[in-house]
Amino acid sequence: MGKKASKASRKYAASGQLKKEIESRKKHQQIKRNIERKRTGKPGFDKENANGQRKGKEKAEDTEEGDDAEEEGNGLDGETGQFKGMSVDDFLKGDFMEDGSDKDEDEEDENEEDEEMDEDDGSFASLDDLEDEGVAHKLELAKLAEKDPEFFKYLQENDQELLDFDVDEEDVSMDDDEDGGDREDEEEVKAPSLTKEHLKRWQKALLEHRSLRSLKKLLIAFRAAAHMNDDNESLAWTIDSPAVYEKLVATALRYTPVVLDHHVPYKTLPDGKFKPPSQSTKLKALQKLVQSYFFNILHLIDQLTDHDTILLAVNESVKIAPYIVSSRKAMKLYIKTCLKLWSSADDDIRIASYIILRKLAISCDEGVRDMVLKNTYLTLLRNAKSTTAHTLPSINLMKNSASELFCADHASSYQHAFMYIRQLAVHLRNSMKVKSKEAYRQVYNWQYVHAVDFWSIVLAKACDAKARAEKGGAESELQALLYPLTQVSLGAVKLVPSSRSFPFHLHILRSLIHLSSHTEVYIPLPPYLLPIITASLAPTSKPKSSTLRPIDLETAIRAPGQYQRTRVFLSTVLEEAIFLLATWLAARPVQASVAFPEVVVPVLVSLRKGLKKASGGKEAAMVKGLVDRVEECARIVAEKRKGVNFGPKALHEVRAWERALDVEETPLGKYVKSQAKLREKRRQLVEKVCDLSG
């Protein structure tokens, strides 16, 4: 009576892989015989007909004729199917070349990858083979003590780790407990119930021995946890206890990266990029299991509602990224999941998701980086479609964090920034050509406002004058986009000059002031701010009194009809425009300029004209206070430049003189500081009142 097959062998045979392996080997042997015949012109040696060589020769000739017919009719893929289902290794072992299409091979590889990802992860027989090798190694060490005691003693003294090698015996014995001994009937009514004892044994094996077999069992149970609410899913375990469920999820998330790093470690290079683990037998055996586990994590994140568990899953998932970075399908789904959390979850989860996106953009190849940048920008615009007092903080957080991603690599960001700024220009051009309400809506919307503001933030960080000076004066690749963005923004301001569009104009001008102050690039904004000030200070018709609440310009893009020509609306717009003009005048590109007294002449003339037409009141007092401080700063600059001994052509001396001026300590700089503090206090008070009333 033959020796009874091992449990791993029976599992392997039951999974159907043994039959496939036998068929594959038969096809491979047939291919080798055909190749040998084509090389030598002689029939190959047929083991089944070793005593009848003539019969083998006739059979080989018939086979060769059949192959030729198939080559002409079916391109080497006929009834025999000798190339169908071949792996790349089998193909290369054939040691021959045939004309074919690389495109077809690539498509087959992609199809195989998709099939592997979509298959159930319940059968990973190759992991059992790896564990069986450990058992055999342990037996060899035991025999060594009897056969060669001197060498065994040497190992005890010099290589104790080799002798301390152990396998997960408890885990091996669990197979009989979990599967019901040698039970072969598969007509089970219900999957076994997972208990804490199972998890404890798996944890012990993972901690002490980094057992791959226990890892496989743990991840199969994890799959059951991830898909337990799905219909028509055949799961290996049932989980009845919430405590067991939480412990299983936490164990799988925390222990899996540790075991993988032990068996197939990856390296992190000095530039932040990680080097995927080198190809090996273990990695090949683990690849399918890791991909299945990763997809189960992403599926679980969509199902979870507990804050701490979601945060744990997000933080632990990035440790698996080096093992699945080669799979574009997995990376796309991972980026999509992180962006969904980044745009809608709680703050700490959003920050953790952003950190993952930043790490992927820095550590992975250019294809993944482009995927991250593109989808981040599109996610931002989708969430910026509607802006309210509740969504504005979230949108600002997204803009600030996304700008950090684009500033990480200026060369890669340039292509995206150029394309999307050009897209803004196309919308503006179409609106200017058609001149209809529908065409104007392509520009006068929140997405356009936030897009302009976002690119202003990106260029302000990338082309910051102070940062450029610290780096030795080297210009960023994004510097060339300052002029196109400015032109597009100013064109949008001029598109519809009506008073109801003043909130939109102020949003765009605020973004350009931020850009100018950080890059120290002079942008002439008074021609766009002064008409708003004069129209609000001295309107053509008498303002209407109203009991309406002051309009919130931060969350308004167009004034409602009932606010038009009302005193409360004009007063709010005037205050905002004066503050923006003061901020522009106090910025270093303007106030620190040696030509500041001449630059402010048109501004002072326009403001004085408006004051003459104004009827007085609070609004006139605000404008008068700004005029006094501008005149005082002009006198200070004029006095300081009297003693210079260089001309306008001496640019180095001019720049040095301008850098020596402290713009924050001037009367205009102090005025802007005090106004900013008052506005912040008022904003906090309004928020507090809203919270109490809500």
Phi, psi and omega per residue, in radians:
M1 nan 2.274 -3.071
G2 -1.200 2.864 3.135
K3 -1.250 2.406 -3.118
K4 -1.213 2.350 -3.106
A5 -1.132 2.611 3.134
S6 -1.248 2.890 -3.109
K7 -1.120 -0.707 3.119
A8 -1.075 -0.689 3.134
S9 -1.149 -0.720 3.126
R10 -1.136 -0.681 3.091
K11 -1.112 -0.738 -3.122
Y12 -1.092 -0.730 3.139
A13 -1.201 -0.702 -3.116
A14 -1.172 -0.485 -3.119
S15 -1.288 -0.220 -3.132
G16 1.578 -0.079 -3.121
Q17 -1.261 -0.539 -3.130
L18 -1.108 -0.764 -3.141
K19 -1.098 -0.750 3.113
K20 -1.105 -0.681 -3.130
E21 -1.139 -0.720 3.128
I22 -1.111 -0.801 3.116
E23 -1.080 -0.695 3.131
S24 -1.111 -0.720 3.129
R25 -1.160 -0.687 3.090
K26 -1.068 -0.764 3.110
K27 -1.105 -0.701 3.138
H28 -1.121 -0.741 3.099
Q29 -1.105 -0.694 3.108
Q30 -1.106 -0.721 3.123
I31 -1.101 -0.740 3.129
K32 -1.093 -0.692 3.103
R33 -1.135 -0.702 3.114
N34 -1.119 -0.707 3.118
I35 -1.118 -0.749 -3.135
E36 -1.087 -0.698 3.112
R37 -1.110 -0.738 -3.121
K38 -1.172 -0.536 3.141
R39 -1.300 -0.865 -3.001
T40 -1.669 -0.292 -3.065
G41 1.329 0.171 -3.134
K42 -2.042 2.631 3.088
P43 -1.189 2.525 3.121
G44 -1.235 2.823 3.139
F45 -1.363 2.105 -3.106
D46 -1.785 1.981 -3.088
K47 -1.113 -0.541 -3.106
E48 -1.271 -0.346 -3.130
N49 -2.161 0.750 -3.083
A50 -1.112 -0.523 -3.100
N51 -1.610 -0.023 3.133
G52 -2.307 1.352 -3.024
Q53 -1.209 -0.562 3.120
R54 -1.140 -0.762 3.097
K55 -1.073 -0.669 3.102
G56 -1.143 -0.650 -3.138
K57 -1.146 -0.793 3.126
E58 -1.082 -0.714 -3.140
K59 -1.107 -0.708 3.131
A60 -1.149 -0.707 3.120
E61 -1.109 -0.753 3.105
D62 -1.049 -0.703 -3.141
T63 -1.132 -0.692 -3.125
E64 -1.143 -0.730 3.098
E65 -1.089 -0.726 3.112
G66 -1.101 -0.649 3.123
D67 -1.163 -0.702 3.133
D68 -1.102 -0.708 3.116
A69 -1.113 -0.681 3.141
E70 -1.201 -0.622 3.123
E71 -1.092 -0.695 -3.138
E72 -1.244 -0.675 -3.034
G73 -1.553 -0.693 -2.974
N74 -2.145 0.132 3.103
G75 1.099 0.852 3.083
L76 1.090 0.570 -3.138
D77 -2.555 0.904 -3.051
G78 -1.674 -2.424 -3.048
E79 -1.144 -0.628 -3.109
T80 -1.186 -0.551 3.110
G81 1.063 0.687 -2.971
Q82 -1.231 -0.431 3.104
F83 -1.749 -0.236 -3.081
K84 -1.213 2.214 3.116
G85 1.470 0.038 3.137
M86 -1.245 2.483 3.023
S87 -1.457 2.947 3.138
V88 -1.118 -0.688 3.140
D89 -1.092 -0.761 3.127
D90 -1.106 -0.666 -3.122
F91 -1.133 -0.767 -3.118
L92 -1.211 -0.531 3.123
K93 -1.166 -0.328 3.126
G94 -1.165 -0.355 3.076
D95 1.005 0.816 3.072
F96 -2.634 2.930 3.138
M97 -2.278 2.391 3.080
E98 -2.267 2.634 3.087
D99 -1.169 2.282 3.136
G100 -2.763 3.139 -3.099
S101 -1.895 2.148 3.085
D102 -1.124 -0.531 -3.130
K103 -1.103 -0.723 3.133
D104 -1.112 -0.677 3.138
E105 -1.133 -0.725 3.125
D106 -1.092 -0.706 3.129
E107 -1.125 -0.669 3.114
E108 -1.125 -0.714 3.132
D109 -1.087 -0.740 -3.140
E110 -1.135 -0.687 3.134
N111 -1.132 -0.711 3.118
E112 -1.114 -0.686 3.141
E113 -1.117 -0.757 3.130
D114 -1.108 -0.681 -3.141
E115 -1.142 -0.697 -3.133
E116 -1.127 -0.652 -3.126
M117 -1.213 -0.601 -3.059
D118 -1.484 -0.231 -3.105
E119 -1.253 2.753 3.080
D120 -1.225 2.498 -3.080
D121 -1.676 0.529 -3.097
G122 -1.469 -0.221 -3.081
S123 -2.238 1.938 3.083
F124 -2.329 1.284 -3.020
A125 -1.172 -0.468 -3.103
S126 -1.118 -0.498 3.094
L127 -1.186 -0.637 3.076
D128 -1.104 -0.629 3.109
D129 -1.100 -0.696 3.120
L130 -1.111 -0.697 3.121
E131 -1.205 -0.626 3.116
D132 -1.111 -0.579 3.060
E133 -1.089 -0.638 3.103
G134 -1.131 -0.684 3.108
V135 -1.115 -0.770 -3.140
A136 -1.094 -0.670 3.120
H137 -1.103 -0.682 3.119
K138 -1.123 -0.692 3.127
L139 -1.167 -0.686 3.117
E140 -1.084 -0.695 3.107
L141 -1.143 -0.615 3.120
A142 -1.175 -0.682 3.121
K143 -1.220 -0.507 -3.099
L144 -1.104 -0.589 -3.138
A145 -1.117 -0.509 3.126
E146 -1.483 -0.746 -3.053
K147 -1.327 -0.750 -3.056
D148 -2.371 1.369 -3.074
P149 -1.102 -0.524 -3.130
E150 -1.165 -0.770 3.119
F151 -1.169 -0.626 3.107
F152 -1.125 -0.668 3.091
K153 -1.143 -0.659 3.107
Y154 -1.092 -0.703 3.112
L155 -1.144 -0.650 3.121
Q156 -1.079 -0.600 -3.085
E157 -1.456 -0.567 -2.974
N158 -1.993 -0.363 -3.088
D159 -2.495 1.146 -3.080
Q160 -1.153 -0.501 -3.113
E161 -1.089 -0.627 3.133
L162 -1.130 -0.678 -3.120
L163 -1.334 -0.463 -3.141
D164 -1.390 0.001 -3.141
F165 -1.007 2.332 -3.122
D166 -2.464 2.771 3.094
V167 -2.028 2.938 -3.054
D168 -1.476 1.439 -3.076
E169 -1.172 -0.663 3.123
E170 -1.079 -0.670 -3.108
D171 -1.225 -0.616 3.113
V172 -1.131 -0.712 -3.121
S173 -1.208 -0.343 -3.137
M174 -1.223 -0.369 -3.136
D175 -1.007 -0.709 -3.122
D176 -1.209 -0.630 -3.130
D177 -1.191 -0.728 -3.040
E178 -1.373 -0.636 -3.062
D179 -1.660 0.032 3.114
G180 1.317 0.775 3.130
G181 1.248 -2.327 3.141
D182 -1.706 0.482 -3.114
R183 -1.103 2.239 -3.078
E184 -1.970 -0.108 3.109
D185 -1.356 2.277 -3.065
E186 -1.789 0.235 -3.096
E187 -1.607 1.091 3.140
E188 -1.496 2.437 -3.140
V189 -1.345 -0.688 -3.077
K190 -2.518 2.480 3.117
A191 -1.178 2.672 -3.140
P192 -1.108 2.695 -3.119
S193 -1.568 2.325 -3.135
L194 -1.400 2.389 -3.131
T195 -2.177 2.952 3.121
K196 -1.169 -0.479 3.120
E197 -1.123 -0.703 3.067
H198 -1.022 -0.809 -3.109
L199 -1.132 -0.666 3.136
K200 -1.113 -0.750 3.130
R201 -1.134 -0.713 3.108
W202 -1.146 -0.716 3.119
Q203 -1.071 -0.746 3.139
K204 -1.093 -0.769 -3.140
A205 -1.153 -0.638 -3.133
L206 -1.238 -0.693 -3.109
L207 -1.270 -0.757 -3.034
E208 -1.440 -0.654 -3.000
H209 -2.165 -0.050 -3.057
R210 0.916 0.807 -3.006
S211 -1.176 2.182 3.085
L212 -1.270 -0.564 3.125
R213 -1.154 -0.732 3.087
S214 -1.177 -0.616 3.084
L215 -1.088 -0.720 3.129
K216 -1.079 -0.781 -3.126
K217 -1.142 -0.698 3.132
L218 -1.100 -0.740 -3.089
L219 -1.303 -0.493 3.025
I220 -1.164 -0.705 3.070
A221 -1.172 -0.628 3.102
F222 -1.117 -0.651 3.080
R223 -1.090 -0.698 3.098
A224 -1.092 -0.651 3.111
A225 -1.188 -0.678 -3.102
A226 -1.222 -0.554 -3.047
H227 -1.944 0.316 -3.033
M228 -1.174 -0.386 3.129
N229 -1.687 0.045 -3.122
D230 -1.498 2.548 3.093
D231 -1.483 2.683 3.068
N232 1.001 0.640 3.088
E233 -1.943 2.247 3.092
S234 -1.614 1.890 -3.038
L235 -1.931 2.621 -3.074
A236 -1.429 -0.338 -3.080
W237 -2.380 2.692 2.920
T238 -1.979 2.434 -3.096
I239 -2.088 1.917 -3.046
D240 -1.720 -0.386 -3.041
S241 -1.837 2.276 3.059
P242 -1.062 -0.607 3.129
A243 -1.137 -0.738 3.099
V244 -1.124 -0.698 3.139
Y245 -1.054 -0.845 -3.123
E246 -1.118 -0.722 -3.138
K247 -1.174 -0.676 3.112
L248 -1.082 -0.831 -3.122
V249 -1.095 -0.802 -3.139
A250 -1.119 -0.701 -3.139
T251 -1.127 -0.808 -3.127
A252 -1.108 -0.735 -3.099
L253 -1.192 -0.673 -3.070
R254 -1.469 -0.628 -3.001
Y255 -1.507 -0.569 -3.048
T256 -1.036 -0.845 3.110
P257 -1.032 -0.583 -3.139
V258 -1.159 -0.795 -3.130
V259 -1.171 -0.729 3.132
L260 -1.121 -0.718 3.128
D261 -1.143 -0.473 3.106
H262 -1.280 -0.745 -3.053
H263 -1.540 -0.732 -3.099
V264 -2.330 1.298 -3.071
P265 -1.253 2.700 3.029
Y266 -2.080 2.826 -3.085
K267 -1.956 2.582 3.033
T268 -1.872 2.083 -3.085
L269 -1.356 2.837 -3.107
P270 -1.047 -0.510 -3.124
D271 -1.442 0.120 3.114
G272 1.667 -0.270 3.128
K273 -1.338 2.584 3.088
F274 -1.865 2.536 3.132
K275 -1.732 2.040 -3.122
P276 -1.014 2.720 3.134
P277 -1.057 2.537 -3.133
S278 -1.204 2.659 -3.115
Q279 -1.154 2.328 3.138
S280 -2.711 3.010 3.129
T281 -1.110 -0.707 3.141
K282 -1.133 -0.763 -3.127
L283 -1.103 -0.705 3.120
K284 -1.101 -0.689 3.134
A285 -1.240 -0.548 -3.089
L286 -1.534 -0.275 -2.981
Q287 -1.009 -0.823 -3.114
K288 -1.146 -0.699 3.133
L289 -1.127 -0.726 -3.122
V290 -1.163 -0.750 3.131
Q291 -1.101 -0.749 3.110
S292 -1.083 -0.765 3.121
Y293 -1.074 -0.703 -3.108
F294 -1.162 -0.747 3.102
F295 -1.148 -0.586 3.092
N296 -1.168 -0.616 3.072
I297 -1.079 -0.842 -3.113
L298 -1.104 -0.673 3.099
H299 -1.158 -0.659 -3.130
L300 -1.182 -0.671 -3.122
I301 -1.050 -0.649 3.116
D302 -1.192 -0.437 -3.084
Q303 -1.587 -0.404 -3.012
L304 -1.287 2.632 3.040
T305 -2.169 -0.315 -3.135
D306 -1.306 2.229 -3.061
H307 -1.076 -0.840 -3.078
D308 -1.135 -0.671 3.141
T309 -1.189 -0.704 3.092
I310 -1.083 -0.765 3.135
L311 -1.090 -0.710 3.102
L312 -1.111 -0.782 -3.139
A313 -1.096 -0.687 3.139
V314 -1.167 -0.801 -3.101
N315 -1.171 -0.621 -3.102
E316 -1.443 -0.408 -3.080
S317 -1.159 -0.543 -3.086
V318 -1.179 -0.379 3.117
K319 -1.249 -0.273 3.123
I320 -1.649 -0.206 -3.052
A321 -0.960 -0.729 -3.140
P322 -1.051 -0.396 -3.102
Y323 -1.507 -0.287 -3.089
I324 -2.117 0.167 -3.080
V325 -1.137 -0.424 3.132
S326 -1.295 -0.269 -3.134
S327 -1.663 1.883 -3.130
R328 -1.155 -0.572 3.110
K329 -1.097 -0.776 -3.141
A330 -1.153 -0.720 -3.111
M331 -1.167 -0.691 3.114
K332 -1.073 -0.788 -3.138
L333 -1.172 -0.635 3.131
Y334 -1.149 -0.810 3.126
I335 -1.098 -0.715 3.120
K336 -1.079 -0.739 3.128
T337 -1.141 -0.760 3.139
C338 -1.128 -0.692 3.127
L339 -1.179 -0.601 3.098
K340 -1.115 -0.750 3.101
L341 -1.208 -0.679 -3.121
W342 -1.091 -0.490 -3.059
S343 -1.736 -0.172 -3.012
S344 -2.477 -0.187 -3.041
A345 -1.524 -3.026 3.067
D346 -1.192 2.874 -2.992
D347 -1.047 -0.797 -3.091
D348 -1.190 -0.597 3.069
I349 -1.207 -0.656 3.112
R350 -1.120 -0.710 3.127
I351 -1.165 -0.731 3.102
A352 -1.093 -0.696 3.104
S353 -1.153 -0.689 3.099
Y354 -1.109 -0.703 3.124
I355 -1.072 -0.670 3.097
I356 -1.132 -0.791 3.133
L357 -1.060 -0.712 3.132
R358 -1.159 -0.688 3.118
K359 -1.150 -0.701 3.096
L360 -1.123 -0.701 -3.126
A361 -1.163 -0.569 -3.109
I362 -1.518 -0.694 -2.958
S363 -1.544 -0.448 -3.034
C364 -1.645 -3.103 -3.094
D365 -1.324 3.141 -3.052
E366 -1.146 -0.587 3.134
G367 -1.095 -0.768 3.104
V368 -1.178 -0.672 3.136
R369 -1.086 -0.794 3.117
D370 -1.101 -0.651 3.114
M371 -1.100 -0.733 -3.140
V372 -1.146 -0.831 -3.094
L373 -1.113 -0.808 -3.101
K374 -1.090 -0.867 -3.070
N375 -1.241 -0.499 3.072
T376 -1.128 -0.803 -3.139
Y377 -1.126 -0.763 -3.136
L378 -1.144 -0.654 3.089
T379 -1.133 -0.691 3.091
L380 -1.046 -0.812 -3.109
L381 -1.174 -0.659 3.123
R382 -1.095 -0.658 -3.122
N383 -1.431 -0.232 3.141
A384 -1.648 0.151 -3.086
K385 -1.134 -0.604 3.102
S386 -2.215 2.206 -3.084
T387 -2.088 2.151 3.086
T388 -2.278 3.106 3.116
A389 -1.113 -0.445 -3.128
H390 -1.471 -0.599 -3.088
T391 -1.586 -0.299 -3.079
L392 -1.056 -0.800 3.095
P393 -1.024 -0.671 3.117
S394 -1.137 -0.731 3.135
I395 -1.149 -0.706 3.106
N396 -1.105 -0.696 3.086
L397 -1.086 -0.742 3.130
M398 -1.127 -0.725 -3.137
K399 -1.134 -0.757 -3.115
N400 -1.184 -0.729 3.141
S401 -1.269 -0.679 3.114
A402 -1.133 -0.597 3.114
S403 -1.113 -0.563 3.080
E404 -1.128 -0.645 3.097
L405 -1.092 -0.778 -3.101
F406 -1.256 -0.406 3.132
C407 -1.526 -0.092 -3.135
A408 -1.212 -0.644 3.136
D409 -2.429 1.759 -3.047
H410 -1.157 -0.627 -3.110
A411 -1.136 -0.766 3.125
S412 -1.215 -0.604 -3.108
S413 -1.277 -0.424 -3.071
Y414 -1.024 -0.784 -3.106
Q415 -1.047 -0.757 -3.136
H416 -1.209 -0.781 -3.123
A417 -1.090 -0.754 3.126
F418 -1.056 -0.791 -3.090
M419 -1.126 -0.766 -3.064
Y420 -1.355 -0.553 3.021
I421 -1.186 -0.657 3.051
R422 -1.099 -0.638 3.092
Q423 -1.092 -0.688 3.060
L424 -1.085 -0.708 3.129
A425 -1.136 -0.650 3.123
V426 -1.126 -0.761 3.093
H427 -1.068 -0.723 3.135
L428 -1.133 -0.763 3.141
R429 -1.083 -0.756 3.123
N430 -1.090 -0.680 3.126
S431 -1.173 -0.658 3.141
M432 -1.217 -0.531 -3.129
K433 -1.361 -0.820 -3.030
V434 -1.363 -0.746 3.133
K435 0.974 0.984 3.058
S436 -2.283 2.918 -3.131
K437 -1.080 -0.717 3.134
E438 -1.128 -0.686 3.122
A439 -1.181 -0.685 3.124
Y440 -1.139 -0.531 3.137
R441 -1.168 -0.352 3.072
Q442 -1.164 -0.409 3.131
V443 -1.846 -0.789 -3.073
Y444 -1.478 1.287 3.091
N445 -2.606 2.880 -3.065
W446 -1.164 -0.590 -3.141
Q447 -1.094 -0.691 3.114
Y448 -1.159 -0.750 3.137
V449 -1.068 -0.829 -3.108
H450 -1.243 -0.518 3.078
A451 -1.143 -0.794 3.099
V452 -1.085 -0.768 3.140
D453 -1.133 -0.691 -3.133
F454 -1.113 -0.814 -3.127
W455 -1.222 -0.461 3.028
S456 -1.157 -0.710 3.106
I457 -1.145 -0.761 -3.128
V458 -1.081 -0.864 -3.113
L459 -1.198 -0.572 3.100
A460 -1.121 -0.680 3.113
K461 -1.302 -0.728 -3.074
A462 -1.252 -0.583 -3.066
C463 -1.941 0.427 -3.123
D464 -1.026 2.297 -3.054
A465 -1.141 -0.707 -3.130
K466 -1.156 -0.749 3.119
A467 -1.132 -0.647 3.126
R468 -1.149 -0.670 3.125
A469 -1.153 -0.646 3.121
E470 -1.183 -0.539 -3.125
K471 -1.538 0.120 3.090
G472 1.666 0.226 3.072
G473 1.503 0.119 -3.139
A474 -1.263 2.291 -3.125
E475 -1.392 2.581 3.090
S476 -1.366 2.719 3.074
E477 -1.118 -0.409 -3.125
L478 -1.442 -0.072 -3.111
Q479 -1.051 -0.592 -3.096
A480 -1.163 -0.251 -3.090
L481 -1.604 -0.021 -3.140
L482 -1.116 -0.806 -3.097
Y483 -1.160 -0.843 3.114
P484 -1.026 -0.727 -3.135
L485 -1.128 -0.711 3.128
T486 -1.113 -0.756 -3.134
Q487 -1.133 -0.724 3.118
V488 -1.114 -0.746 -3.109
S489 -1.145 -0.800 3.137
L490 -1.170 -0.584 3.067
G491 -1.122 -0.635 3.104
A492 -1.187 -0.596 3.115
V493 -1.158 -0.656 -3.091
K494 -1.412 -0.140 -3.014
L495 -1.096 -0.867 -3.134
V496 -2.250 1.822 -3.049
P497 -1.502 0.190 -3.079
S498 -1.207 2.750 -3.089
S499 -1.180 -0.477 3.125
R500 -1.179 -0.352 3.141
S501 -1.622 0.074 3.141
F502 -0.993 -0.714 3.108
P503 -1.002 -0.726 3.096
F504 -1.079 -0.778 3.138
H505 -1.045 -0.740 -3.113
L506 -1.155 -0.633 3.080
H507 -1.068 -0.835 -3.109
I508 -1.140 -0.767 -3.116
L509 -1.154 -0.608 3.080
R510 -1.071 -0.721 3.119
S511 -1.132 -0.699 -3.134
L512 -1.212 -0.605 3.075
I513 -1.117 -0.746 3.080
H514 -1.051 -0.742 3.126
L515 -1.130 -0.755 -3.107
S516 -1.176 -0.729 -3.072
S517 -1.188 -0.557 -3.124
H518 -1.487 -0.657 -3.120
T519 -1.521 -0.213 -3.085
E520 1.010 0.629 3.041
V521 -1.782 2.241 -3.088
Y522 -1.295 2.109 3.075
I523 -2.117 2.017 -3.096
P524 -1.271 1.736 -3.088
L525 -1.802 -0.285 3.131
P526 -0.965 -0.622 3.113
P527 -1.064 -0.299 -3.139
Y528 -1.798 -0.392 3.129
L529 -1.589 -0.659 -3.082
L530 -1.105 -0.700 3.079
P531 -1.049 -0.599 3.106
I532 -1.182 -0.712 -3.121
I533 -1.176 -0.840 -3.099
T534 -1.158 -0.649 3.131
A535 -1.187 -0.555 3.128
S536 -1.471 -0.545 -3.110
L537 -1.327 -0.718 -3.119
A538 -2.327 1.333 -3.128
P539 -1.155 2.710 -3.120
T540 -1.166 -0.542 3.106
S541 -2.106 2.785 -3.089
K542 -1.165 2.255 -3.136
P543 -1.089 2.532 3.132
K544 -1.490 2.401 3.051
S545 -1.335 2.560 -3.082
S546 -2.693 2.693 3.088
T547 -1.773 0.254 -3.142
L548 -1.200 2.641 3.060
R549 -1.220 2.595 3.083
P550 -1.014 2.386 -3.112
I551 -1.247 2.409 3.106
D552 -1.509 1.815 -3.059
L553 -1.216 -0.359 3.131
E554 -1.228 -0.490 -3.110
T555 -2.023 0.254 3.122
A556 -2.062 2.360 3.096
I557 -1.943 -0.361 3.120
R558 -2.635 2.305 -3.072
A559 -1.213 2.344 3.047
P560 -1.077 2.775 -3.071
G561 -1.049 -0.631 -3.103
Q562 -1.208 -0.280 3.129
Y563 -1.538 -0.227 -3.044
Q564 -1.096 2.242 3.101
R565 1.116 0.368 3.055
T566 -1.609 2.658 -3.107
R567 -1.136 -0.649 -3.103
V568 -1.152 -0.633 3.129
F569 -1.246 -0.806 -3.120
L570 -1.108 -0.674 3.133
S571 -1.146 -0.724 3.137
T572 -1.144 -0.775 3.141
V573 -1.141 -0.725 -3.134
L574 -1.088 -0.780 3.139
E575 -1.060 -0.747 3.136
E576 -1.170 -0.729 -3.133
A577 -1.144 -0.704 3.105
I578 -1.096 -0.754 3.125
F579 -1.095 -0.728 3.129
L580 -1.151 -0.696 3.107
L581 -1.126 -0.734 3.097
A582 -1.095 -0.689 3.111
T583 -1.117 -0.717 3.118
W584 -1.133 -0.748 -3.136
L585 -1.175 -0.573 -3.099
A586 -1.447 -0.160 -3.136
A587 -1.215 2.676 -3.077
R588 -1.052 -0.699 -3.140
P589 -1.027 -0.408 -3.107
V590 -1.819 -1.006 -3.024
Q591 -1.202 -0.587 -3.126
A592 -1.453 -0.026 -3.137
S593 -1.240 2.482 3.102
V594 -1.185 -0.292 -3.142
A595 -1.744 0.321 -3.085
F596 -0.988 -0.746 3.131
P597 -1.020 -0.605 3.132
E598 -1.410 -0.567 -3.119
V599 -1.140 -0.626 -3.030
V600 -1.518 -0.047 -3.128
V601 -1.044 -0.867 3.114
P602 -1.092 -0.577 3.133
V603 -1.155 -0.802 -3.126
L604 -1.148 -0.685 3.141
V605 -1.093 -0.779 -3.116
S606 -1.165 -0.718 -3.139
L607 -1.171 -0.659 3.126
R608 -1.163 -0.643 3.096
K609 -1.113 -0.718 3.112
G610 -1.129 -0.646 3.127
L611 -1.155 -0.592 3.131
K612 -1.156 -0.607 -3.117
K613 -1.483 -0.287 -3.089
A614 -1.268 2.692 -3.126
S615 -1.615 0.150 -3.138
G616 1.580 -2.941 -3.140
G617 1.727 -2.926 -3.088
K618 -1.092 -0.684 -3.095
E619 -1.132 -0.776 3.122
A620 -1.123 -0.630 3.122
A621 -1.127 -0.666 3.106
M622 -1.109 -0.766 -3.135
V623 -1.170 -0.714 3.138
K624 -1.086 -0.704 3.103
G625 -1.102 -0.678 3.099
L626 -1.168 -0.731 -3.133
V627 -1.079 -0.738 -3.126
D628 -1.087 -0.746 -3.103
R629 -1.252 -0.622 3.086
V630 -1.131 -0.748 3.120
E631 -1.114 -0.671 3.135
E632 -1.141 -0.748 3.106
C633 -1.142 -0.623 3.113
A634 -1.119 -0.689 3.110
R635 -1.147 -0.706 -3.131
I636 -1.091 -0.805 -3.137
V637 -1.140 -0.701 3.132
A638 -1.110 -0.655 3.112
E639 -1.194 -0.705 -3.098
K640 -1.186 -0.581 -3.070
R641 -1.492 -0.033 3.113
K642 -1.158 -0.559 -3.066
G643 -1.572 0.118 -3.110
V644 -1.311 2.583 3.134
N645 -2.083 0.491 3.112
F646 -2.268 2.775 -3.112
G647 -1.757 3.104 -3.122
P648 -1.104 -0.398 -3.124
K649 -1.294 -0.403 -3.134
A650 -1.388 1.379 -3.019
L651 -1.124 -0.639 -3.128
H652 -1.094 -0.755 3.119
E653 -1.175 -0.669 3.124
V654 -1.083 -0.796 -3.135
R655 -1.121 -0.686 3.127
A656 -1.143 -0.696 3.118
W657 -1.120 -0.714 -3.118
E658 -1.205 -0.648 3.116
R659 -1.183 -0.431 -3.115
A660 -1.311 -0.273 -3.111
L661 -1.451 2.187 3.112
D662 -1.549 1.777 -3.033
V663 -1.275 -0.374 -3.111
E664 -1.333 -0.339 -3.106
E665 -1.737 0.071 3.080
T666 -1.391 2.836 3.101
P667 -0.987 -0.672 -3.141
L668 -1.219 -0.671 3.110
G669 -1.132 -0.722 3.111
K670 -1.177 -0.618 3.122
Y671 -1.104 -0.781 3.141
V672 -1.130 -0.683 3.106
K673 -1.062 -0.839 -3.097
S674 -1.144 -0.694 3.118
Q675 -1.139 -0.666 3.119
A676 -1.124 -0.684 3.114
K677 -1.152 -0.750 3.127
L678 -1.095 -0.714 3.128
R679 -1.146 -0.664 3.132
E680 -1.177 -0.731 3.102
K681 -1.101 -0.708 3.130
R682 -1.161 -0.675 3.124
R683 -1.129 -0.743 3.110
Q684 -1.117 -0.660 3.121
L685 -1.145 -0.725 3.109
V686 -1.105 -0.745 3.116
E687 -1.090 -0.702 3.136
K688 -1.124 -0.727 3.112
V689 -1.126 -0.714 3.126
C690 -1.113 -0.679 3.133
D691 -1.157 -0.716 -3.136
L692 -1.188 -0.692 3.130
S693 -1.257 -0.532 3.122
G694 -1.308 nan nan
